[in-house]
Amino acid sequence: MTTLLEQALSEVQKLAPEQQDTIATLILEELADKQKWESAFAESHEALARLAQAVRAKERDGKARPTVDI
């Protein structure tokens, strides 16, 4: 455990149990959200690769158009 995390947990221990539970819930939700994002991103690589391949094919065939004016 890092020094900073130890310091934070030491401060949390000084709080009322309800406040400790609120902070614990926030931490656990953040960790779960991060894990969901990483999982979704990892699973999207194949789909993103197919989309990129389709765009390259359209560009190669002269069928691609920019969606915004540059």
Buried (B, 14 or more C-beta within 10 A) or exposed (E): EEEEEEEEEEEBEEEEEEEBEEBEEEEEEEEEEEEEEEEEEEEEEEEEEEEEEEEEEEEEEEEEEEEEEE
